Amino acid sequence: MKHENKTDHNAKRAIVVYMVIVALLGIAMGLSDNVFSNYFRDAFHVNAFQRGLIEVPRETPGVIAVLILSGFAFLGNIKLGIIAQILTIIGLFAMAMLQPSFEVMLVYLFVTSLGIHLFIPLYDGIGMSLASKREAGKILGRFNSIRVAFSLFAGLLVFWGFNAGFFSFATPRIVPFIVAGILLMVITVLLVYLLRLTEDVKGKSKLVFRKAYLKFYVMAFLFGGRKQIMFVFGPWVLIELLDFGADYIALLIVAGAALGIFLLPFIGRLIDKFGTGKVLMAEAIGFLLLYLGYGVISFGIVHELFAGGIVLIVAIGVNIFDRVVAHMGMVRSVYVRQIAVTDEDVTPTLAAGMTLDHIVGISSALLGGWIWHNWGPWYVFMFSAVLALGNLWIAYQISKNDV
């Protein structure tokens, strides 16, 4: 009985510790990954085509990460998470402290991105391992809600920092990256402590390809293309065409995060109540509307069809809606957990999906930058709309099985 009570106590404490981890992660990513686009423009003055090229060293780690996760799965999710944080810390501190040239910065960006991408499938994998299968959506929604709440705080910090002159991408030391690196060091320590509270789930050393997961792999492939277009070129509409600085981009992140705080637990409950298929359909429809919205806005800006105030309001509204819809991404993780033949399949399958995601994502970013530069930004978003239709069809097939 005493052993059971201690086990229950450790399980509850593990959830609390992971809540602190995801909170700090929300701040750290808000001070680094969320402002990278402004860093590229302000520190290196890149154009849309170069912005697309940057995605090669930034997204290639997403493909490499699956090889690392599968090859070292015997270490366990939490131990791999510690390695991921160390890589991110090294890359961030190098960019923040060493004043690299553009070419050298891409090397440091690669290291940072490798750490971030290693932790993406581990993030959900660790979180779901702390919950029962029946409550996976609810618990994951709670974790993501906390992360988003603290990314809101990070957005306010970025807005204040750049307006007050405390943050800048033109100084010898990039302060927000330094602060993010320190927070990641704290997360690393907490992950070590988490090892004492819960059993580290070990994945399989080989990627698992099963017919039961085919829809997930197709969905991940299609999602990668449309996600990367939105991630790279959605903010670029505001940064390049409307000259938004990091401070005002941060305010949009705050607005999206504020909505996400309330939306994420609701999405978690929707997944548990209606099934992943219907929520996946809602996500695909949301992204389809976003691409059409960005296409119309960018066309109107370039051809000066709208009054300045109107296009600004609409562009801001679309960008906030973009960040809200992006919060629905956790549904794919829950879907894999639900269809997994064994619990050991979850993280390797999520990692495989991330690889497919990034293979098409890299090519889509390159193609998108070329299309933007040579044809116009609106064609980039029309291409994404076609991919969203494919995702909608897959989601519809999943929903027919009431998954």
Helices and strands as residue ranges (DSSP letters): H 2-30, G 33-35, H 36-44, H 48-71, G 73-75, H 77-97, H 102-129, G 133-135, H 136-164, H 175-197, G 211-213, H 214-236, I 237-241, H 246-274, H 276-302, H 308-326, G 327-329, H 330-339, G 343-345, H 346-374, H 377-400
